[in-house]
């Protein structure tokens, strides 16, 4: 009964606020589309709504401020997160290693157009099947969004994240299995400190190392 009352109150509030809901949650939808010449590249992508636009400054900031030299991106798709990482790598003298089962043609075209190829190595493959034995400064996961695959990615790659390094995981709000895998993997791991951003499909930021 209490649960039903909670849902009833939720829908009442949603009904009262439906006119302003999108305007409050995603105000960029009500602004004119940005023009590439008006802003720097990162701000342009941040102002253009996408499934990850709200987190691009965070990915760039973390990689830049923590001076990430080796950034591993699991999941590339259109190249938005890739661009944020590459802009950071350009500042830190680092390199981005991206893995995706698809060819990510649009991402490749964009990176070439931006002249950021020297900071990027792209591999079309299942990330669980590629060899890896290098220290990682920043690990980013945004792939299948299934529990088993996400957990396996954490099991394979987290061990290479250095002490003081960073892990970020997108879509834990939109895909419960991502959050389930993260919670399973980090239980009894006090050295992995999780901070969750619930906007824009969710971004989990995990710092590795005891305080």
N, C-alpha and C positions, 0 to 999 in steps of 0.2 A: 504493500500500500504506500509506504514512504517513497519507494522508488518510482511508482506511478505518479505520485504527486510532484516529484522532482522533475520528471519529464513534462508534465502538464505545465508547470511554471516556466520551464525552458521554452516551450512552444508559445506560451503567452507573451513572454518577453520578445521572442523572435518576431512574433506578429506585430507587436507594438513598434519594434525597431527596424522592420524589414526595409523601410524606405531609406534608412541611413546605414544599414549594416555594411554594405559593400563600400560605401563612401568612408566609413570610419576604419574598416579593416584594411582596405586596399585603396587609399585615396589616389594613387597614381593612375587608376583606371579613369579618373575624371579629368586628368590633365591631357593636353594635346601631346601626341607622340613626340619624343625628343628628336632633334636633328643631329646627326653625327658631328657636324662642325661646331655645335654649341658647347660640347663638353669634352673632357678627356675620355679616353676609351672606356675605362672602368666605370666612370660615372654614367656614361651613355648606356652601358648594359645594365647598370643598376636602376636607371630610370625607365627602362623599357620592360614592362611586366613579362615575366616568364616563371617557370616553376621553381627557379632558384635565384631570381634576381636580388631578393632581399638579403641573401647570404654572401653574395660575391665580395662586398667590402670586407666581411669578416674573414673569408678565406685568404684574401689578399693581405689583410692586416696581420693575421697570425703568421703567415709565411714570411712576411717582411720583418716584423718586429722580432720574431724568434730566429731570424737569419737562416731560414731553412735552405740548405744547399741541395738536398736530395728529397724531392717531392714525388710521391707515388700516387697516381690517380687511377683508381679502379672504376672505370665507367666514364666515357668521354662524351658520347652522343653528339650534340651540336657544338660542343666546344666552349660553352660559357664558363664553366668552372675552370676549364683548361686555360682560357685566356687570363683569368684572374691569377692562376698559379704561374703562368709564364711571365706576366708582368712583374710578379714578385721575384721570380727567378732572375729576371733581367737586373733587378736591383741588388740581389744578394750574390750574384755570380753563381747561381745554382742551376739545376737541371730538373726538368719534369719528365717522368716516365709514366706514360699513359697506356692502359690496357683496356680493350673493348672487343667483344665478339663480332661487332659490326665494323665495316670499313670506315665509318665516320667521315664520309667524303666532304660534307659541309664544314666540319671542324678543320680538316686539312686545308681546305681552300681559305678559310678565314685566317688560320695561323700563317699561311704563306703570304696572304695579302698584308698582314700586319708586320711581316718581317721578323717573326719570332721563332723561326724553325731551328735556329742554332741552339735554342734552349730546350728543345723538345725531342723525345724519342717515343714514337707511337708504335705499339705492337698490336696487331689484330689477332687476338687469341683469347681463350678461356684463361683468366688470370690464375686459376688453380692449377693449370697445367704448365705454366711457364716457370723456368728456374729463377730463383731469386736468393741472393745471399749477401746483399749489401745493407749497410746501416741506413735507416730511413729517418729523416727529420720530421716529415709531415706525411701521414698516410690518410688518403681520402677515399671513402667507399660510397659508391652510388651505382650499383649494378642491377642484379636480378631482383632484389628486394624480397627474396625468399629466406626463410629461417635457416635452412640447412646450408645454403650457399654463402649467406652472410656470415654465419658462424664459422664456416670453413675458411673464409677469407681472413677473419680475425685470427683464427688459429695459425694460419700460414704466415701472415705478414706482421702481426703485432709484435712478435718476438724480435723483429729487426728494428722496431722503432726505438730510438735511443732514449736513455734516461733524460728527462727534460724535453722530450719530443711531444708531438701532437698527433692525435687522430681526430678526423672529422667524418661524420656520417650523415648523409642527406636522406630525407624522406621517412624518418622514423615516425612521424605523425600520420602520414598518408598510408604507410604500410606497417601494420602492427608487427609483422614478422621481423622487420628490421629492429624494432625496439626490443622484441622478445630475444633476439639473438644477442643484442648488446647487453641486456640484463643478464642473460645466462652466462655470457663470457666474462663479465666483470664481477660476478658474485665472488666474494672472498678475494677480491683484488683491490685492496685499499690504495695501491699505488696508481690506480687508474681513476682519476677524478673527473666526473661527468657533469657538464653544464648543458642544459637543454634549451634551445630556442624553438618555440612552438609555432612561430609564424612561417609562412611560405613553405609548407609541407614538412617543416621541422629540420633543424640542424643540431646534431649532438657534437659538442666539442669536448674532447677527452685529453686531459693533460697526464702525461706519464711521469711518475716519480713521486716519492713521498714528500710531504711538506716538511 
